[in-house]
Amino acid sequence: MWFSIAVCTLMAGSFVFLLVKMPDVIREIAKEPGLRQYSSQFWHILPSFMIIGLIAVIFFNLGIHNVRHLIKNIKREVYFDQANLHELKQLLIRSIVYTVLSIISWAIILPMDSTPFYPNAYIADLVFIAIVYVVYLIFKHGLALRDDTNKII
């Protein structure tokens, strides 16, 4: 997780260094045929797009971290536990934040892009969120059922 965050930070830092220290290189890049028509818009939105992308990568990696802990608990045969419920809740929150950031980044790029929008990736993200929510509810009700049976005994 930390490696990908470090790589994204290094890439963003080197780009900022390139912007500040070598403006002539940036002017040459802006003369490329594909960027020429978007050059004024492109350079204004790029920093915000990079920040949103970095935050999305962080939340994606944190979500994978939650999945790893959940799988570790299930391998130890700890099923309906408060720790699993917490991991699922964190995964759900992080998945929602990742999806929202992805949609925001799409909204930033949309005015510059002439291709039509294909929402397949976002539909898959929304289906994943729905599945995680259902699993969260199952674990929550299973935990409540386990607590009820422990109170009876």
Secondary structure as the mmCIF struct_conf table of DSSP 4:
data_model
#
loop_
_struct_conf.conf_type_id
_struct_conf.id
_struct_conf.beg_label_comp_id
_struct_conf.beg_label_asym_id
_struct_conf.beg_label_seq_id
_struct_conf.end_label_comp_id
_struct_conf.end_label_asym_id
_struct_conf.end_label_seq_id
HELX_RH_AL_P HELX_RH_AL_P1 TRP A 2 LYS A 21
HELX_RH_AL_P HELX_RH_AL_P2 PRO A 23 ALA A 30
TURN_TY1_P TURN_TY1_P1 LYS A 31 LYS A 31
BEND BEND1 GLU A 32 GLU A 32
HELX_RH_AL_P HELX_RH_AL_P3 PRO A 33 ARG A 36
TURN_TY1_P TURN_TY1_P2 GLN A 37 TYR A 38
HELX_RH_AL_P HELX_RH_AL_P4 SER A 39 LYS A 75
TURN_TY1_P TURN_TY1_P3 ARG A 76 GLU A 77
BEND BEND2 PHE A 80 PHE A 80
HELX_RH_AL_P HELX_RH_AL_P5 GLN A 82 ILE A 109
TURN_TY1_P TURN_TY1_P4 LEU A 110 MET A 112
BEND BEND3 THR A 115 THR A 115
HELX_LH_PP_P HELX_LH_PP_P1 PRO A 116 PHE A 117
TURN_TY1_P TURN_TY1_P5 PRO A 119 PRO A 119
HELX_RH_AL_P HELX_RH_AL_P6 ASN A 120 ILE A 152
#
